[in-house]
């Protein structure tokens, strides 16, 4: 009985602590200068963000500006752009003002029509992110390829180029695993072999359609799966070749017909493996073609 009483007591204390935390957060929010400024005039934060270009080439820079602004405005600080569930904590009026800020910094009618249907900041940001995620990944991959190409550059120039590339890579806010994953993907190069070429194309296609830049583990998993797929194709091709050779040998044997002591040669015999017994019986080495 005492244990049950203690459990009830602990639950009450925990609930009171949560309520106190919410109250402190609200008081802190109300005292936040940036929050008051945002709720009075959301447009005053436009200068904190770059205008998102139509091709999405500056998406990461735009996203960083938005995320920094949201950390300034709302208490406690949350990473909204990398965890969309944090948008769920916004109140209707806060969400409406945020949607207006996003629209005014995207400069496109597409998102304005989206906003007209549903004033949902989470959906709005996700639509923008999904639209430009591939551009972001390909840009980051291009910079990684540039780094790999520095092995053929003079050391002084390589250092200068490395600093330039590193500065550009920083805008993507990649973690170590994502960087390693991009390096791993960049090493998958096209080949003159048909199957190897197909393998490379499948790897890049699978990775580049992802909505986020994959970790090293995910990239390795994709490459491993494609290696297995390619191996199955090679095995199937090998088996098909063996079967074709067996059929051709049988056709070759049937094509060699003895008539009045003369042997006749199949027109395609020079392209096929020949039956050694037939060659020996013929006694003519030129039969091999």
Secondary structure by P-SEA (a helix, b strand, c coil): caaaaaaaaaaaaaaaaaaaaaaaaaaaaaacaaaaaaaacccccccccccccccccaaaaaaaaaaaaaaacccccccccccccccccccaaaaaaaaaaaaaaaccaaaaaaaaacccaaaaaaaaaaacaaaaaaaaaaaaaaaaacccccaaaaaaaaaaaaaaaaaacccaaaaaaaaaaaaccccccaaaaaaaaaaaaaaaaccccccaaaaaaaaaaaaaaaaaaaaaaaaaaaaaaaaaaaaaaaaccccccbbbbccccccccccaaaaaaaccccccc
